[in-house]
Amino acid sequence: MNTMVALTLTRKLAILADAAKYDASCASSGSEKRNSAGTKGIGSTEGSGICHSYAPDGRCISLLKLLLTNFCIYDCAYCINRSSSNVQRARFSVEEVVRLTLDFYRRNYIEGLFLSSGIIKSPDHTMEEMIRVARTLRETHLFAGYIHLKVIPNAAPELLTEAGRWADRLSTNIELPTDSALESFAPEKRPSEIRTAMARLRGKLDEAAPEKKQARAKKAKFAPAGQSTQMIVGADGANDAAILTRAAGLYSGYQLKRVYYSAFSPIPDASSRLPLKPPPLMREHRLYQADWLIRFYGFDVPEIVAGGEGGDLDLVIDPKLAWALKHRQSFPVDVNRADRELLLRVPGLGINAVNRIVASRRHHRLRLDDVARLTASIEKVRPFIAAADWSPGGLTDDAKLRQKLAPPPEQLVLF
């Protein structure tokens, strides 16, 4: 057992920032644009960006990512901050989080705050403390930067409403891909309570959304960047088909902005039911690629997982290429005739490239060189398209095509 000792703010920051690293669902994209220039306050938020990652334009931007505390009354087997874990504990006061956020922002280190917490005393008490942070930043300091709050699933409905008033985004972690796994590894958590919280947030978001075309300029007053969730990958035995099926259901049922996939990281003194090694990081990457295909490319889950084996994605090649290689009868696709939905299924053609192709072919028939100028992946594209001066012939059915298009194996770096 850890005894409570006085900790400096710097030490608390080291402990609670490190403890927050396991939560991946901290994107800042999709929020309303705000600027503090006219309010004499502090902070601003842009419409894109991911904590300690990269915005679509390549900028690396960050949020101050913290736990309010790593004390927790729950004993989730997969969590390093579970009640039975022998880790050093720390707890911020509301005022300390506010001060850190403002100090980091003034130094231009961050563009906003991502705040989660272990469960202290009760779900309601924990949610109230996080709300106090956001409300103090907004009301007292006129902070206009981005704020993301983690929702405690069985907190009172009025607290969820209050959280959405101050935060840009709310997220309720689904934790594990299946209800049975969550009930086994986190007995204090109820899958139904998590879904209820998501449904309540969905209802509030629907209420806040403009209902008529003339109201488009109206900004939503409730969590304008929507809600997201996270699933841990590799802690239980769920395959990629189960993970993506759950994600697809969450997107359709709750209109989530994002589902985040977090590779399980082995923790000290873990339950013997948990794996000793983490899953390959490539698995997490392939799930994100598959997620993109579901949301933007018109693929469904059975199609995507059919590109792999046994319900898991192919770790060597991306899921769109894996699907195409198993459905070669659908190719080549004529870039001058095919509709947009079919072009989106061509390996190497992204949404922007497809939009450029559709726009360009209105003016002239496209040749292979024209397509090459519209995409950065022409070598991957060539076997799957026909153009005015190009037919792949037997290239589409080449038995060695997978080998030719697979990325080279990573080399070990010794120095």
N, C-alpha and C positions, 0 to 999 in steps of 0.2 A: 504494500500500500504506500502511496505517496503522501507525504505530509505537506501541508500548506506552508510555504515560506514566502517571504516578501521578495517580489521580483521587480526588477527595473522595467521600465516601459520598453527599452531596447530588447531585453530578454524575452518579454512577453511577445513582442513582435516576431522574434526569431522562432519561437515555439508555435505561435498560432498562424503565422504565414506558412510555415512548413506543413502544419497539419491541414491546411486548406488546399494543398496542392493536388489532393486526390479528386477534387471536384472539378470536372472539365467543363461544366455547363455555364460558362461565364462570357458568352458572346455579347458584345455591345451593339451588334448590327440591328437595324430595324427600328430604332427609337425615333421619337420626334426630334427635330432640330431645335435647340435652344441656345440662346446667347445671353450672357449676363451684362452686356455692355449697357443696356438701357435700364438695368435694375440696380446698379451700383453693388451688385453681389459678386459672386466668384464662380468661375467654371463655365464650361460650355460643353455641348455634346454634338458630335457628328453622327451621321446615319450609318456608319459602318465601323467594324473593328472587333477584334477578339483579344481577350486578355493574354498578354505574353505570346501573341501569335501575330498573324499577318492579315491586314485588310485586303480586299480584292485588288487595290491599287499597289500592293506591295509594301505599304507602310507597316512597320512594327509599332503597335501601340499597346498600352497596358492599363489594367485596373489594379487598384490596391485590393488584393485578394486575401481575406482574413476569415478566421473563425472568431466569433465573439468569445467563445470558450471551447476548450476540448474536454471539459468535464461532461459526462453524459450519463444519464440514468439508464440508458438502453445498453444491451450487451450483444450487439450484432457481431456475429463471428468474423465477418470479413473486414471489420472496421478497426483501425489501429487505435481509435479513441473510445472503444467500447469500455463499459464500466469496469470490466475485469482486467483491462490492459495495464501493464506496468510502465506507463509513460509519464513523463513530467507534465503536470497539469498547469494551466494558466488561465486567467480570465481577464478580459478587458472590461473596464467600465464603459458606459455609453459615452461619457465625455472623452475618454482616451481614444476611442475609435474616431470620434468627430475630429479631435485634434490631429490625429495622424493623417486622416484623409485630407484636411485642409493644408497641413504642412507639406505633404507629398505633392499635392496639386500646385501649391505656390512654387515649389522647386521644379515644376514641370516634369515630374517623374510619372505622373498618372493622368488619366482622363476621367477617372471615376472610381467607384467602389463596388466590389463584389463581397457580400457579407453572408456568411452561413454560421452555423453554431451547433455544438452538441446540445442535447436536451437537458436544461437545467431546471430543477424543481418540477416543471410541468410544460407541456407544449404551449399553453397559453402564456405563461410567464416568459418563455424564451422568445416567442413571437412578439410580445409586447416590447421586450428590450431591443430587438432588431428594428422594430418600427420607430422606437424613440430615437435611434441613431439617424434614420432617414428623415424623420420629421424635424429633428434639430438642425440637420444640414440644410434642409429646404427652407424652413421658416426662420430660424435664428440667423443663419449665415447666408441665406439666399443662394445656396449652392445650386447651380444649374447643370452640373456635370452628370454623368451617367451613374445610376444606382441600380444594382441588381440584388434582390433579396431572395434568400432561400426560404421556401414555405415549409412550415411544420405541418404535416398533413392533417392531424386531428386538432389543430387550433380552432378556436371559435370562428364561425363564418364572418362575424363583424371585424375580426382582426385581419382576415384575408382582404376584406374590402378596404380597411385602413392601409394595409401594406401596399395595395395597388394604387392608392392615392399618391404615395410618395415615391414609389419605385418605377423605373423604366421597364424593368423586366422582373418577372417572378418565375421561379422554377421549383417544381416538386419532383424529387427524384423517385423514379420507379424502382431503382436499386438493382433488381435482378430480372432476367427476362421472363421467368415463370412465377406464378403465385406459389407453387409448391416449394420452389427454392427459397423464396423470401420467407415463407412460414417456417422453413427448416432452419435457416441461418439467422433470421432476425425475428424471433418469436414475439417480441413486443410490438412489432409493426404489423399492420393489417392491410393487405392489398386493397381491400374495399375502401379503406379510409384514404389511401393515396388517390384512388380514382375519384372518390367523392370530392376531394380538394381540387383536383384537376377540373372536374365538371363545374364546380362553383366558380373557378377562375374563368372557365370558358363562358359561363353565363354572364359574368360581369364584363368580360371583353366584348361580348355581343351587345350588351346594353350600351356600352360606351362608344361603339362604332357608329359613324354617321349612317343614317338610314336612307337618305335620298342623295341624288347626284348633286344637287345644289349645296349640300352640306359637306362636300368633300374637303373643303378648306378647314373644317372644324377639326380640332385635334382631340384625340381620345384622352379622357381624363383618368382612365384606369390603365395602368401598365402599358403605355403605348408601344413598347417593343414586344408585347405578348408574353407567352410562357414557353418554357422549355423543360426538358427532363434529361436524365442520365441513366444509363444502364452499365453495370459492371460486366465486363466480358471475360470469361475464363475462370470465374470463381466456382461456378457450378458446371453441370454437364451439358448445358443447352448448346445446340449447334447453331450455325449461322442462320439457318432457315427459321428456327424458333425466335432468334433475336430480331431478325428483319420482319417476321410476321407480327411480333409485338409492336415494333416501331411503326409499321404501316397502320396498325389498328389505332395507335395513339395519334398519328397524324390525322386520320379520318375522323376519329371520335372526339378529339379535343382541339383540333386545329393548332397543334403545337408549331412554334417557329422552328425548333430544332430538337432532334434527339441526339444526345452525345453518347459516344461509346468510350468507355474507359477500361483499358486492359488491367486486369486484376494484378495487384502488386503484393507478393507474399509479405506477411507481417510477422513480427516477433511473437513467440508463444502462441502461434495460431492453432486453431482446431485441426485435428487430424483429418477432418472431412475436407479441408481445403487443399488445393494443389500445392506442391512444394516449389514449383517453378511458375513464372508468369507465362501467359500465352505469347506467341510471337507478336511483336509490335506490328508486323505486316498484317496480321489478322484485323487489328483495329483499323488500319488504313484501308483495307479492302471493304470493311463494313461502311466506312464513310463514303467510299466510292459507290457502293451499292445503294446507300441511302440517297445519294445524289441522283442515281438513275431512277429511283422510285419517285422522287419529288419533281424532277425536271425533264426526264427523258421518256416517260410513258411506259416504263417497265413495271411488271408486277413481280412479286416475290418468287413464285415458282419459276418464272423465266430466268431470273437472276441466279438462283441457287442451282438451276439445271446446268449452268456452266461449270460447276465444280463437281465434287463427288460426295455422296453420303450426307447431303444437307449442308456441307461446308463450302465456302468459296475457295476458288483456286488462289493460292498464295503467290504463285509465280507470275501470273498475268492478271491484268485488271478485269473486272467482271463483264464489261461490255465486250472486250475482245474474246473472253472465254465463251460468252454466249454466241458470238458471231462464228467462232470456229466450230461450234456444235450445230450451227444452223446455216451451213454454207449454201444450202439450196435457196436461201433468201437473197443471195448476192450473185452477181454484182448489182448495185443500185445505180441507175442512170441519174447523174447529178442534174441533167437538163430536164428530166421528166418527173422524177419521184417527188411525192409530197413531203412536207416538212417532217412529219412523224416518222417516215421511213428513213430519211436522211439522218435523223437523230440516232438511229441504230447503227450507223456506220462507225466502226472503231476509228478513233483519231479525229472525228468531227465533233467539236463541242458546239454549244448553243450559239455562240457568236459566229463561228465559222458557217454553221447552217444558215443563220440569218443572212450572212453576206452572200452565200451561194444563191439563196432564193431571190435576193434583191438584184444580184448581178445578172442572173439568167433572163431577166425581163428585157435586157438590152441586147444580149448576144449569146450565142451558144458557147458554153464553157468548154475549154480545152483543159488538159491535165495541168499545164503550166498555170492556168488561171486558178485552178483549185489549189495548187501548191502555194500561190500567193495569199490565199485566204486561210490557210491552216499551217501550223508549225509541225504537223505530224504526217506529211505526205507519204512517207515510207509505210506507215501503218495503214493509210487510207487506200493506197494504190490497189491492193488485191481485192478490195471490196466495192469499187466503183467502176462505172463506165462513163466516159466523157466523149466529146465530139471527135477527138483524135485518139481515144484510148479504150482498149478492152483488155481486161486482165487475162483473158484466155484461160489456160490451165493453172494460172497462178492462184486463183481462189481455192482450187482443190489440191494444191501442192501438199503432200504429206508432211513436208518439213516446214510448213508455214508457221506453225506455233513456235518451233525452235528459232526460226529466223526473226520473229517479232518479239520473242521474250527478251526482257532486259538482261544485260550481262550480269553474271553473279557478282556480288559485292566482294571487293578485295580487302583483305585485312590491312589496316594501316599500322605499321610498326613504329613510325616516328612522326 
